[in-house]
Amino acid sequence: MATDNKISTLIESQVPGYLLEEGPNLVAFLKAYYEWMETTGQVTDASKNHLNNRDIDTTDLNKFYEYFRREVLADFPKEVLADKRLVAKRIKDLYRAKGSTAA
Protein backbone atom coordinates (compact mmCIF):
# COMPACT_ATOMS: atom_id res chain seq x y z
CA MET A 1 0.00 0.00 0.00
CA ALA A 2 3.03 2.23 -0.30
CA THR A 3 2.69 5.34 -2.37
CA ASP A 4 5.09 5.75 -5.26
CA ASN A 5 5.07 9.55 -5.31
CA LYS A 6 8.62 10.83 -4.96
CA ILE A 7 9.33 14.14 -3.25
CA SER A 8 12.70 14.39 -4.97
CA THR A 9 11.04 14.82 -8.37
CA LEU A 10 9.21 17.93 -7.14
CA ILE A 11 12.18 19.90 -5.82
CA GLU A 12 12.77 22.07 -8.90
CA SER A 13 9.11 23.07 -9.05
CA GLN A 14 8.94 23.90 -5.33
CA VAL A 15 11.98 26.13 -4.77
CA PRO A 16 11.78 29.84 -5.61
CA GLY A 17 12.92 30.85 -9.12
CA TYR A 18 15.90 32.85 -7.87
CA LEU A 19 17.35 29.72 -6.23
CA LEU A 20 17.20 27.88 -9.54
CA GLU A 21 19.34 30.63 -11.06
CA GLU A 22 21.58 31.69 -8.15
CA GLY A 23 21.87 28.46 -6.18
CA PRO A 24 21.87 25.45 -8.46
CA ASN A 25 24.18 23.62 -6.04
CA LEU A 26 21.64 24.05 -3.23
CA VAL A 27 18.86 22.73 -5.45
CA ALA A 28 21.03 19.76 -6.47
CA PHE A 29 21.83 19.12 -2.78
CA LEU A 30 18.14 19.20 -1.81
CA LYS A 31 17.26 16.82 -4.62
CA ALA A 32 20.04 14.39 -3.63
CA TYR A 33 18.99 14.62 0.03
CA TYR A 34 15.40 13.70 -0.74
CA GLU A 35 16.50 10.90 -3.07
CA TRP A 36 18.57 9.50 -0.21
CA MET A 37 15.62 9.83 2.21
CA GLU A 38 13.47 7.84 -0.23
CA THR A 39 15.86 4.89 -0.36
CA THR A 40 14.86 1.67 1.38
CA GLY A 41 15.16 1.85 5.14
CA GLN A 42 15.25 5.62 5.46
CA VAL A 43 12.61 7.80 7.12
CA THR A 44 10.58 8.72 4.05
CA ASP A 45 10.47 5.12 2.88
CA ALA A 46 9.41 3.94 6.34
CA SER A 47 6.63 6.51 6.59
CA LYS A 48 5.31 5.63 3.14
CA ASN A 49 5.24 1.93 4.06
CA HIS A 50 3.78 2.45 7.53
CA LEU A 51 0.56 0.56 6.81
CA ASN A 52 2.48 -2.48 5.59
CA ASN A 53 4.97 -2.31 8.47
CA ARG A 54 2.35 -2.22 11.21
CA ASP A 55 0.78 -5.51 10.13
CA ILE A 56 2.58 -8.55 11.51
CA ASP A 57 1.73 -10.54 8.37
CA THR A 58 3.39 -8.10 5.94
CA THR A 59 6.23 -6.58 7.94
CA ASP A 60 9.88 -7.57 8.11
CA LEU A 61 9.57 -10.06 10.95
CA ASN A 62 13.07 -9.72 12.41
CA LYS A 63 12.98 -5.94 12.91
CA PHE A 64 9.43 -5.90 14.18
CA TYR A 65 9.75 -8.92 16.42
CA GLU A 66 12.92 -7.63 18.11
CA TYR A 67 11.23 -4.32 18.92
CA PHE A 68 8.03 -6.07 19.99
CA ARG A 69 9.97 -8.53 22.15
CA ARG A 70 11.75 -5.72 24.01
CA GLU A 71 8.53 -3.75 24.56
CA VAL A 72 5.89 -6.42 25.15
CA LEU A 73 7.57 -9.80 25.51
CA ALA A 74 10.30 -8.79 27.92
CA ASP A 75 9.47 -11.69 30.25
CA PHE A 76 9.41 -14.28 27.45
CA PRO A 77 12.50 -16.26 26.48
CA LYS A 78 14.47 -14.75 23.63
CA GLU A 79 14.21 -17.90 21.53
CA VAL A 80 10.82 -19.57 21.31
CA LEU A 81 9.91 -22.78 19.53
CA ALA A 82 6.54 -21.41 18.45
CA ASP A 83 5.88 -19.37 15.33
CA LYS A 84 7.02 -15.83 16.19
CA ARG A 85 4.27 -14.22 14.13
CA LEU A 86 1.65 -16.24 15.97
CA VAL A 87 3.15 -15.34 19.36
CA ALA A 88 3.09 -11.64 18.47
CA LYS A 89 -0.52 -11.88 17.28
CA ARG A 90 -1.84 -13.82 20.28
CA ILE A 91 0.08 -12.29 23.18
CA LYS A 92 -2.73 -9.84 23.87
CA ASP A 93 -5.10 -12.77 24.49
CA LEU A 94 -2.66 -14.22 27.02
CA TYR A 95 -2.26 -10.93 28.89
CA ARG A 96 -6.03 -10.39 28.96
CA ALA A 97 -6.59 -13.88 30.37
CA LYS A 98 -4.18 -13.38 33.27
CA GLY A 99 -6.01 -13.20 36.57
CA SER A 100 -9.29 -14.39 35.08
CA THR A 101 -11.04 -17.73 35.37
CA ALA A 102 -9.88 -18.56 31.81
CA ALA A 103 -6.29 -18.48 33.02
ABEGO torsion letter per residue (X at the ends): XBBABBAAAAAAAABBAAAAAABAAAAAAAAAAAAAAABBGBAAAAAAAAAAAABAAABBAAAAAAAAAAAAAAABBABBABBAAAAAAAAAAAAAABGBAAX
